């Protein structure tokens, strides 16, 4: 069975700053901020939430159907997806636009500063979701604002269970809009910071959010994950990474694991445990789509 993955396809320009942002930014001078960072390391990767999640899910043995938009410069990306055995049936080219671009700078403590040009992603709402027999579930991950709103409604109308993964798109929505996402969704996945913002804007605690869906997953980085169901919290312990090289795409790799486990009918805690394992593998490799998953990983 397949999973529709709504989100961005983007080119990531990754820059490495060998110092610490905190040592370069003076808190009492933020009103006249003017800083420059020397970044000796630079590379360009395939990224974007839909691409990264699809890569993770495919590595695990799932069948991702990314639903996204690319610009007139996106041929390399669509060719890569096909080479990986990932369908581009729902990938639309928007003429006269660039594919979304993320410029990500990481310091020695793995803090990140990101600038994002949405480009063709702003037309992602041109893609629509309809029920089909081979689609078992889906995910609404960061994308164009209108696309996220419409795709959530379309998943619900089509009777397709889906995960709401607002990610860095969360600040685009007010409390009422976020509450509507939660009401429509089957599961919600956020990191710790996003979880606090979601709770603040909706006025609902994690326990309350979990009572409105089948499960809420909160990732805690090196501390593991929290799984909330019916108001009860379960801590899923972390997996120690062999190396901490690059956090870019770790959350997306984790979400691919969640989708895989849900497709298999696993408990949400077991899905989160797989997410911790995949996240630990990804963080040991540079780039969001350059890691490999050993099938033995699934036997636990």
N, C-alpha and C positions, 0 to 999 in steps of 0.2 A: 504493500500500500504506500501511497505517496503523501507528502506533506507540503502544503503551499507555504512558502517563506516570503512574506511581504517585508520589504526593506530596501536598503540602498545597495547598489553596486558602485564602488568608488576606487579610485587610485589613491593609495596612501604614500605620501612622501614622509619617510621616517628620518628624523634627525636626532643625533645623540649629543647631548650636552654633558660634558664630563664633570661639571661641578654640581652645585645644588641651587635650585631656584631660590630657596629661602635665604641664601647668602648673597643674592644679587638684587633682591627686591626689598626696599626699605618700607616697612609698614606705614611710617609717618609721612611718606612721600608719594603715596599712591595717587594723590590728586594731580601730580605732575609726572606720572610714570613715563619714563623714557629709558628703556634698557635694550641692550643688544647681547645676544648669546653666541659665542663661537661654537659651531657644531662640526667638528672634524668628521664625524660619521654621517653619511647620508645614503639612502637607498629608496627605491620606488617599488612598492608591492601592490598586488591585487588585494583589495579590501572591500569595505562596506559590509554592513550587518548581514544582508541577505546572502552575499557571496561567502562570508566567513561561516555563517551558520550552515549553509548548504555544504560547504567543504567538510565541516565536522561531521554532519549527518551522513554524507556519502562515505567518508572514511570508516564510519561505524557500520556501514552496510544498509543504511536507509536509502530512500528514494526522494531526494529533495526536488521541489519545483519552485525555484526562485521566481518571484514576481517583482520586477523592478524595471527601471528605465536606464538607458545609457545614452550618451551623446554620439555625435558623428565620429568621435575618436574612440569609440568603445569596441571596435572589431576585435582587438587583441583579447579583450576580456571575454567576449562571447565565445571566441575560438578556444580559449583556455577552459571555459566551463564544459564545452562539448568534449574536449580532450580528456577531461576528468570523468566523463560519462554522466554529466549533469545536464538535464534538459534546459533548453533556452526558450521553450514554448511560450513562456509568459514574460520574456524579456523584450521590451519595446525600445526601438531607437527613436530618439527625438532629434530631428534634424535642426541644425543651427544652434545646438547646445553642446556644452562640454559634459562629459561624464563627471559625476560628482568627484570632488578632490578634497582629500584631508591632508593637512600639513600638521604632523605630530612631532613635537619635541619632547624628549624624555631625558630626565636628569639621572644622576647616579643613584638616587633613592627610588627610581621608577615612578616619580611624579611626572605628570604629563600636562603640556599645554597644547591645545589643538585649535587650529583654524580650519573651518570647513566651508567649502563652496558647493552649494547643493546642485547647481547646474540642472541637468536633465531630471534629477530627482524631484524637482518642483512640479513635474508633470506626471508623477507616479499615479495620480488618481485616474489617469486615462485607462489604467488596467482595472478590470473588474473581476470579481469572484463569483462563481456559480457552482452549484452542487454538481458533483460528478462521482461516479461509483468508485473510482480508484483513489480518491482523496479521503484520508482518514482524519487528518487534523491539520492545523496551521498555526502560524505565529504572526503577530503584528509587531514588528521591530521598528527601530527608528527609520523614518522615511519622510516624505513630504507631509506637511500637516494635514492637508485635505485627504491625502491617500490614507493616512492612519485612521482618521475619523470614518471614512467611507468603507475601508476594508473591514474594520471591526463590525460595522453594521451589516456588511455583506456576508461575512462569515456566519454571523448570528442568523441572518435570514435564510442562508443555505443549510443551516443545521450542522455546520462543521465546527466541532470543538476547537477552540484556539487559545493560544497563550498570548497575553498582553505583556510585551517587553518594551516599555517606553524608553529605557536607556537615556541617552543624551537628548532625546526629543522631549523628555518629560516637561521641561520648563515652558514649552510652547502652549501648554494646556492649563486652564484654570480648574478649580476644584470640581465644578459641575461636570466639565468634560471628562476629567479623570474618573469621577464617580460613574459616569456612563460607560467608560471603557471597562471598569471593573464589573459592572452589572452585566455587560455583554459577554465578558470573557469566561473561560472555563478555568484557566490558571493565570497567575500573575508571577512574573519573575523580575526582580530588581536587585541592584547591589545595595549595600548598607546605606549609602548616602541617598540614593534614589528612593529607598524605602522610607527614609525619614521625610523627604520632601513629599512623597505620595501621601503619607499619613497627615502631614501638616496641611496640605491643600484640600484633601477630602474631609478632614476632621475625623477620620477613622483610624483606630490603632491597627497594628498588624493583626491582632486577634480578630478585630471586627472585619477587616478585609478578608481574612481567611474564611469567615463564615458566609461570605457572599460568593465565593468561588469554591472549586474543588481543592484548591491548594495555592498557597503563596510561598514562593521560594525567595530567600534573601541570601545573596552571596556575601561572604565576609573575607574574601581574599585568602590570605594564609591561615585564617582562623576557621576555614571550612564554610559551612552553609547552615542556614536555619530553614526548616520546613514547617510551615504553619498550616494546620488543618483543623477546621471546626474550633478555632480559638486556642488550640494546643500547639506548643512549639516543641520541635525535635531538633537537636543539634546534630548535624552530620559532620563527623570529624574530618579534618583536612588530610590531604596527601602531601608529603614533603617532596618538593620538586628536586630533581637532580641538580638543577642550576636555575638561577633567576636571571634570565637574559633579556626578555622583552615582554612586557605585559599586554602589548597591543593585540587585541582579538581574543584575549582569554575569556571574557564574558560571552562572546559569540560561540567559541568552542564549547563552553559549558552548556549553552542553550541547545546546541546541536545534540549534545548528549541527553538533555532532558527530553527532546522530541523523540530521540531513538527509544529511550526507555518507555515513554508513554505509548509509542507505537507497539511495543512488545507487551503492554499491559502490566508493567512493573508498578510497584508502589512508588509514590513520589519520593520517599526517602531513598530508595534504591536508585532512582533516576538522579537524584542529587549526588549520591555517592559516586556514580559514574561521571557526573559533571566535575566533581573535584579531581578525579583521576585524569580526565582529559585536559582540564585546565592546567594541571601540574606538568603534563607533557608539553602543552603549547608554550608555556612561559619559559621553557628551556630552549626554545628555538626563536630565531629572529623572524619577524613577519607574521601576519595572521593566518597564512595558508601554506606554511612550509614544513609542518610537522607530519609525522606518520604515527598511526595508531596500530599497535600490535593486537590482533584478534584475541589473544590471550587475556587482554584487558577486560573483555566482556564476561569472563568466567569468574564470577565472585558472588 
